[in-house]
Structures are given as structure tokens and as C-alpha cells.
Amino acid sequence: MRGNSNLTLYIVAGIIILHFVVGFIWLMVKMNKKNNDDK
């Protein structure tokens, strides 16, 4: 049970970190497109 609990914790932490990384990349792409449209 202990190992299974750690695995679940790692999966949840991985999803949260992946979510922040994807969101940060998406924000950068959105900002770059906005800057290119203004020029």
C-alpha cells in the first residue's frame, strides 16, 4: 500500500508540473503572436 500511495503522489505531482510547463509555453506563444500582430 505504501508503494502504491507514493506512485499516486508522483503521478499527481507530474500532472501538476506538466500542467504548469504547458501553460507557461502556451502563454509565451500567445504573447509572441500578439507582439507579431501589433507590428
All heavy atoms as TSV, in Angstrom:
chain	resi	resn	atom	element	x	y	z
A	1	MET	N	N	0.832	-1.206	0.000
A	1	MET	CA	C	0.000	0.000	0.000
A	1	MET	C	C	0.866	1.256	0.000
A	1	MET	O	O	0.536	2.242	-0.622
A	1	MET	CB	C	-0.900	-0.032	1.243
A	1	MET	CG	C	-1.941	1.072	1.228
A	1	MET	SD	S	-3.143	0.820	-0.094
A	1	MET	CE	C	-4.110	2.288	0.064
A	2	ARG	N	N	1.981	1.175	0.701
A	2	ARG	CA	C	2.859	2.346	0.789
A	2	ARG	C	C	3.418	2.714	-0.588
A	2	ARG	O	O	3.419	3.870	-0.975
A	2	ARG	CB	C	4.014	2.029	1.765
A	2	ARG	CG	C	4.986	3.163	1.946
A	2	ARG	CD	C	4.441	4.248	2.868
A	2	ARG	NE	N	5.439	5.274	3.089
A	2	ARG	CZ	C	5.171	6.456	3.600
A	2	ARG	NH1	N	3.957	6.749	3.981
A	2	ARG	NH2	N	6.111	7.345	3.775
A	3	GLY	N	N	3.879	1.725	-1.348
A	3	GLY	CA	C	4.432	1.993	-2.678
A	3	GLY	C	C	3.374	2.535	-3.618
A	3	GLY	O	O	3.634	3.414	-4.422
A	4	ASN	N	N	2.171	1.994	-3.524
A	4	ASN	CA	C	1.081	2.457	-4.383
A	4	ASN	C	C	0.732	3.906	-4.071
A	4	ASN	O	O	0.445	4.687	-4.960
A	4	ASN	CB	C	-0.141	1.549	-4.176
A	4	ASN	CG	C	-1.198	1.781	-5.241
A	4	ASN	OD1	O	-0.926	2.386	-6.253
A	4	ASN	ND2	N	-2.398	1.308	-4.999
A	5	SER	N	N	0.790	4.287	-2.795
A	5	SER	CA	C	0.493	5.658	-2.396
A	5	SER	C	C	1.549	6.613	-2.968
A	5	SER	O	O	1.224	7.692	-3.438
A	5	SER	CB	C	0.462	5.763	-0.874
A	5	SER	OG	O	0.175	7.089	-0.485
A	6	ASN	N	N	2.809	6.197	-2.916
A	6	ASN	CA	C	3.882	7.034	-3.475
A	6	ASN	C	C	3.711	7.177	-4.981
A	6	ASN	O	O	3.930	8.251	-5.534
A	6	ASN	CB	C	5.246	6.424	-3.164
A	6	ASN	CG	C	5.669	6.699	-1.730
A	6	ASN	OD1	O	5.111	7.561	-1.066
A	6	ASN	ND2	N	6.653	5.963	-1.268
A	7	LEU	N	N	3.338	6.101	-5.654
A	7	LEU	CA	C	3.146	6.151	-7.101
A	7	LEU	C	C	2.041	7.143	-7.450
A	7	LEU	O	O	2.186	7.949	-8.358
A	7	LEU	CB	C	2.790	4.752	-7.624
A	7	LEU	CG	C	2.588	4.672	-9.132
A	7	LEU	CD1	C	3.866	5.055	-9.868
A	7	LEU	CD2	C	2.147	3.273	-9.527
A	8	THR	N	N	0.957	7.111	-6.711
A	8	THR	CA	C	-0.147	8.046	-6.949
A	8	THR	C	C	0.314	9.480	-6.731
A	8	THR	O	O	-0.018	10.373	-7.512
A	8	THR	CB	C	-1.320	7.721	-6.009
A	8	THR	OG1	O	-1.705	6.361	-6.206
A	8	THR	CG2	C	-2.505	8.609	-6.294
A	9	LEU	N	N	1.108	9.689	-5.679
A	9	LEU	CA	C	1.616	11.031	-5.395
A	9	LEU	C	C	2.509	11.524	-6.526
A	9	LEU	O	O	2.400	12.667	-6.963
A	9	LEU	CB	C	2.406	11.014	-4.082
A	9	LEU	CG	C	2.946	12.369	-3.620
A	9	LEU	CD1	C	1.783	13.295	-3.272
A	9	LEU	CD2	C	3.842	12.186	-2.408
A	10	TYR	N	N	3.367	10.648	-7.047
A	10	TYR	CA	C	4.257	11.032	-8.151
A	10	TYR	C	C	3.460	11.337	-9.416
A	10	TYR	O	O	3.780	12.273	-10.141
A	10	TYR	CB	C	5.259	9.907	-8.438
A	10	TYR	CG	C	6.309	9.748	-7.352
A	10	TYR	CD1	C	6.770	8.485	-6.991
A	10	TYR	CD2	C	6.839	10.859	-6.700
A	10	TYR	CE1	C	7.734	8.335	-6.007
A	10	TYR	CE2	C	7.790	10.719	-5.719
A	10	TYR	CZ	C	8.245	9.454	-5.372
A	10	TYR	OH	O	9.184	9.305	-4.400
A	11	ILE	N	N	2.421	10.567	-9.671
A	11	ILE	CA	C	1.595	10.809	-10.867
A	11	ILE	C	C	0.891	12.163	-10.759
A	11	ILE	O	O	0.893	12.958	-11.701
A	11	ILE	CB	C	0.581	9.665	-11.053
A	11	ILE	CG1	C	1.311	8.376	-11.450
A	11	ILE	CG2	C	-0.451	10.035	-12.110
A	11	ILE	CD1	C	0.412	7.158	-11.473
A	12	VAL	N	N	0.315	12.443	-9.608
A	12	VAL	CA	C	-0.382	13.726	-9.417
A	12	VAL	C	C	0.599	14.891	-9.519
A	12	VAL	O	O	0.322	15.892	-10.180
A	12	VAL	CB	C	-1.114	13.732	-8.053
A	12	VAL	CG1	C	-1.659	15.124	-7.743
A	12	VAL	CG2	C	-2.234	12.709	-8.052
A	13	ALA	N	N	1.775	14.753	-8.888
A	13	ALA	CA	C	2.786	15.814	-8.947
A	13	ALA	C	C	3.257	16.020	-10.385
A	13	ALA	O	O	3.443	17.144	-10.835
A	13	ALA	CB	C	3.962	15.463	-8.045
A	14	GLY	N	N	3.425	14.925	-11.124
A	14	GLY	CA	C	3.852	15.018	-12.526
A	14	GLY	C	C	2.831	15.744	-13.377
A	14	GLY	O	O	3.174	16.568	-14.225
A	15	ILE	N	N	1.552	15.452	-13.145
A	15	ILE	CA	C	0.493	16.113	-13.913
A	15	ILE	C	C	0.475	17.608	-13.604
A	15	ILE	O	O	0.333	18.439	-14.508
A	15	ILE	CB	C	-0.872	15.466	-13.597
A	15	ILE	CG1	C	-0.919	14.053	-14.188
A	15	ILE	CG2	C	-2.016	16.309	-14.142
A	15	ILE	CD1	C	-2.133	13.267	-13.760
A	16	ILE	N	N	0.646	17.957	-12.330
A	16	ILE	CA	C	0.642	19.379	-11.943
A	16	ILE	C	C	1.824	20.104	-12.584
A	16	ILE	O	O	1.674	21.191	-13.154
A	16	ILE	CB	C	0.673	19.509	-10.410
A	16	ILE	CG1	C	-0.645	19.005	-9.820
A	16	ILE	CG2	C	0.935	20.954	-9.994
A	16	ILE	CD1	C	-0.634	18.904	-8.311
A	17	ILE	N	N	3.010	19.504	-12.515
A	17	ILE	CA	C	4.202	20.134	-13.104
A	17	ILE	C	C	4.040	20.255	-14.614
A	17	ILE	O	O	4.341	21.302	-15.205
A	17	ILE	CB	C	5.461	19.326	-12.736
A	17	ILE	CG1	C	5.722	19.444	-11.230
A	17	ILE	CG2	C	6.665	19.799	-13.539
A	17	ILE	CD1	C	6.800	18.500	-10.729
A	18	LEU	N	N	3.542	19.189	-15.257
A	18	LEU	CA	C	3.329	19.216	-16.706
A	18	LEU	C	C	2.322	20.308	-17.067
A	18	LEU	O	O	2.496	21.022	-18.062
A	18	LEU	CB	C	2.824	17.846	-17.166
A	18	LEU	CG	C	2.691	17.679	-18.675
A	18	LEU	CD1	C	4.071	17.763	-19.334
A	18	LEU	CD2	C	2.038	16.350	-19.004
A	19	HIS	N	N	1.294	20.467	-16.247
A	19	HIS	CA	C	0.283	21.500	-16.491
A	19	HIS	C	C	0.899	22.892	-16.464
A	19	HIS	O	O	0.617	23.731	-17.319
A	19	HIS	CB	C	-0.807	21.373	-15.424
A	19	HIS	CG	C	-1.826	22.460	-15.471
A	19	HIS	ND1	N	-1.780	23.567	-14.665
A	19	HIS	CD2	C	-2.921	22.623	-16.248
A	19	HIS	CE1	C	-2.814	24.354	-14.940
A	19	HIS	NE2	N	-3.522	23.802	-15.894
A	20	PHE	N	N	1.781	23.143	-15.469
A	20	PHE	CA	C	2.435	24.450	-15.392
A	20	PHE	C	C	3.362	24.682	-16.578
A	20	PHE	O	O	3.413	25.780	-17.138
A	20	PHE	CB	C	3.230	24.567	-14.078
A	20	PHE	CG	C	2.381	25.026	-12.926
A	20	PHE	CD1	C	2.006	24.137	-11.924
A	20	PHE	CD2	C	1.950	26.330	-12.851
A	20	PHE	CE1	C	1.214	24.553	-10.863
A	20	PHE	CE2	C	1.160	26.763	-11.788
A	20	PHE	CZ	C	0.790	25.865	-10.796
A	21	VAL	N	N	4.104	23.646	-16.997
A	21	VAL	CA	C	5.031	23.781	-18.125
A	21	VAL	C	C	4.265	24.078	-19.409
A	21	VAL	O	O	4.609	24.999	-20.152
A	21	VAL	CB	C	5.885	22.504	-18.271
A	21	VAL	CG1	C	6.687	22.530	-19.563
A	21	VAL	CG2	C	6.819	22.356	-17.069
A	22	VAL	N	N	3.207	23.311	-19.666
A	22	VAL	CA	C	2.412	23.523	-20.884
A	22	VAL	C	C	1.755	24.901	-20.851
A	22	VAL	O	O	1.736	25.613	-21.854
A	22	VAL	CB	C	1.356	22.406	-21.027
A	22	VAL	CG1	C	0.374	22.731	-22.155
A	22	VAL	CG2	C	2.042	21.069	-21.294
A	23	GLY	N	N	1.240	25.307	-19.703
A	23	GLY	CA	C	0.608	26.620	-19.583
A	23	GLY	C	C	1.598	27.752	-19.815
A	23	GLY	O	O	1.285	28.743	-20.462
A	24	PHE	N	N	2.825	27.571	-19.314
A	24	PHE	CA	C	3.850	28.599	-19.495
A	24	PHE	C	C	4.242	28.708	-20.963
A	24	PHE	O	O	4.366	29.811	-21.501
A	24	PHE	CB	C	5.071	28.242	-18.638
A	24	PHE	CG	C	6.124	29.305	-18.616
A	24	PHE	CD1	C	5.922	30.479	-17.907
A	24	PHE	CD2	C	7.315	29.140	-19.309
A	24	PHE	CE1	C	6.888	31.469	-17.889
A	24	PHE	CE2	C	8.288	30.122	-19.297
A	24	PHE	CZ	C	8.078	31.287	-18.581
A	25	ILE	N	N	4.396	27.566	-21.639
A	25	ILE	CA	C	4.744	27.573	-23.069
A	25	ILE	C	C	3.603	28.204	-23.875
A	25	ILE	O	O	3.839	29.010	-24.766
A	25	ILE	CB	C	5.042	26.139	-23.547
A	25	ILE	CG1	C	6.344	25.650	-22.892
A	25	ILE	CG2	C	5.158	26.086	-25.065
A	25	ILE	CD1	C	6.600	24.183	-23.122
A	26	TRP	N	N	2.360	27.838	-23.541
A	26	TRP	CA	C	1.203	28.395	-24.250
A	26	TRP	C	C	1.134	29.912	-24.070
A	26	TRP	O	O	0.835	30.647	-25.006
A	26	TRP	CB	C	-0.062	27.728	-23.718
A	26	TRP	CG	C	-1.328	28.270	-24.317
A	26	TRP	CD1	C	-1.849	27.948	-25.531
A	26	TRP	CD2	C	-2.208	29.239	-23.747
A	26	TRP	NE1	N	-3.015	28.661	-25.731
A	26	TRP	CE2	C	-3.257	29.463	-24.654
A	26	TRP	CE3	C	-2.214	29.942	-22.527
A	26	TRP	CZ2	C	-4.296	30.346	-24.401
A	26	TRP	CZ3	C	-3.241	30.832	-22.288
A	26	TRP	CH2	C	-4.268	31.025	-23.215
A	27	LEU	N	N	1.446	30.383	-22.862
A	27	LEU	CA	C	1.434	31.817	-22.593
A	27	LEU	C	C	2.497	32.526	-23.419
A	27	LEU	O	O	2.253	33.587	-23.999
A	27	LEU	CB	C	1.676	32.050	-21.099
A	27	LEU	CG	C	1.544	33.509	-20.623
A	27	LEU	CD1	C	0.107	33.983	-20.798
A	27	LEU	CD2	C	1.957	33.615	-19.162
A	28	MET	N	N	3.690	31.934	-23.512
A	28	MET	CA	C	4.759	32.538	-24.318
A	28	MET	C	C	4.372	32.592	-25.791
A	28	MET	O	O	4.598	33.595	-26.463
A	28	MET	CB	C	6.055	31.724	-24.153
A	28	MET	CG	C	6.730	31.957	-22.822
A	28	MET	SD	S	7.245	33.668	-22.643
A	28	MET	CE	C	7.838	33.653	-20.976
A	29	VAL	N	N	3.778	31.525	-26.300
A	29	VAL	CA	C	3.355	31.505	-27.707
A	29	VAL	C	C	2.287	32.564	-27.944
A	29	VAL	O	O	2.322	33.284	-28.934
A	29	VAL	CB	C	2.831	30.099	-28.081
A	29	VAL	CG1	C	2.172	30.113	-29.462
A	29	VAL	CG2	C	3.983	29.096	-28.064
A	30	LYS	N	N	1.347	32.686	-27.021
A	30	LYS	CA	C	0.273	33.672	-27.158
A	30	LYS	C	C	0.850	35.088	-27.140
A	30	LYS	O	O	0.452	35.936	-27.935
A	30	LYS	CB	C	-0.738	33.476	-26.031
A	30	LYS	CG	C	-1.990	34.295	-26.217
A	30	LYS	CD	C	-3.004	33.988	-25.129
A	30	LYS	CE	C	-4.245	34.830	-25.330
A	30	LYS	NZ	N	-5.234	34.602	-24.270
A	31	MET	N	N	1.796	35.352	-26.236
A	31	MET	CA	C	2.408	36.679	-26.152
A	31	MET	C	C	3.194	36.991	-27.428
A	31	MET	O	O	3.143	38.101	-27.932
A	31	MET	CB	C	3.341	36.747	-24.939
A	31	MET	CG	C	2.595	36.646	-23.619
A	31	MET	SD	S	1.687	38.134	-23.199
A	31	MET	CE	C	2.944	39.030	-22.348
A	32	ASN	N	N	3.920	36.013	-27.954
A	32	ASN	CA	C	4.700	36.230	-29.169
A	32	ASN	C	C	3.788	36.495	-30.357
A	32	ASN	O	O	4.059	37.361	-31.175
A	32	ASN	CB	C	5.588	35.009	-29.457
A	32	ASN	CG	C	6.774	34.956	-28.505
A	32	ASN	OD1	O	7.186	35.968	-27.957
A	32	ASN	ND2	N	7.317	33.772	-28.306
A	33	LYS	N	N	2.684	35.778	-30.469
A	33	LYS	CA	C	1.746	36.014	-31.566
A	33	LYS	C	C	1.130	37.400	-31.445
A	33	LYS	O	O	0.964	38.092	-32.430
A	33	LYS	CB	C	0.642	34.942	-31.548
A	33	LYS	CG	C	1.106	33.619	-32.098
A	33	LYS	CD	C	-0.035	32.617	-32.158
A	33	LYS	CE	C	0.418	31.297	-32.752
A	33	LYS	NZ	N	-0.664	30.335	-32.795
A	34	LYS	N	N	0.800	37.831	-30.222
A	34	LYS	CA	C	0.216	39.159	-30.006
A	34	LYS	C	C	1.219	40.242	-30.416
A	34	LYS	O	O	0.853	41.225	-31.059
A	34	LYS	CB	C	-0.174	39.314	-28.535
A	34	LYS	CG	C	-0.943	40.585	-28.261
A	34	LYS	CD	C	-1.396	40.636	-26.803
A	34	LYS	CE	C	-2.212	41.900	-26.540
A	34	LYS	NZ	N	-2.612	42.002	-25.142
A	35	ASN	N	N	2.485	40.063	-30.049
A	35	ASN	CA	C	3.505	41.042	-30.415
A	35	ASN	C	C	3.703	41.100	-31.920
A	35	ASN	O	O	3.897	42.153	-32.495
A	35	ASN	CB	C	4.839	40.689	-29.732
A	35	ASN	CG	C	4.776	40.939	-28.232
A	35	ASN	OD1	O	3.942	41.693	-27.760
A	35	ASN	ND2	N	5.669	40.317	-27.487
A	36	ASN	N	N	3.649	39.956	-32.592
A	36	ASN	CA	C	3.821	39.934	-34.046
A	36	ASN	C	C	2.639	40.585	-34.745
A	36	ASN	O	O	2.801	41.230	-35.779
A	36	ASN	CB	C	3.976	38.487	-34.539
A	36	ASN	CG	C	5.322	37.900	-34.124
A	36	ASN	OD1	O	6.251	38.642	-33.816
A	36	ASN	ND2	N	5.424	36.587	-34.101
A	37	ASP	N	N	1.437	40.451	-34.207
A	37	ASP	CA	C	0.256	41.069	-34.825
A	37	ASP	C	C	0.288	42.587	-34.696
A	37	ASP	O	O	-0.207	43.307	-35.547
A	37	ASP	CB	C	-1.031	40.529	-34.176
A	37	ASP	CG	C	-1.288	39.065	-34.571
A	37	ASP	OD1	O	-0.662	38.620	-35.536
A	37	ASP	OD2	O	-2.098	38.420	-33.905
A	38	ASP	N	N	0.884	43.099	-33.630
A	38	ASP	CA	C	0.936	44.553	-33.426
A	38	ASP	C	C	1.882	45.225	-34.413
A	38	ASP	O	O	1.681	46.369	-34.778
A	38	ASP	CB	C	1.417	44.856	-31.995
A	38	ASP	CG	C	0.335	44.515	-30.973
A	38	ASP	OD1	O	-0.833	44.366	-31.382
A	38	ASP	OD2	O	0.661	44.405	-29.778
A	39	LYS	N	N	2.894	44.516	-34.879
A	39	LYS	CA	C	3.888	45.138	-35.772
A	39	LYS	C	C	3.388	45.243	-37.196
A	39	LYS	O	O	2.582	44.501	-37.659
A	39	LYS	CB	C	5.182	44.319	-35.738
A	39	LYS	CG	C	5.890	44.472	-34.403
A	39	LYS	CD	C	7.173	43.692	-34.362
A	39	LYS	CE	C	7.846	43.857	-33.007
A	39	LYS	NZ	N	9.058	43.082	-32.907
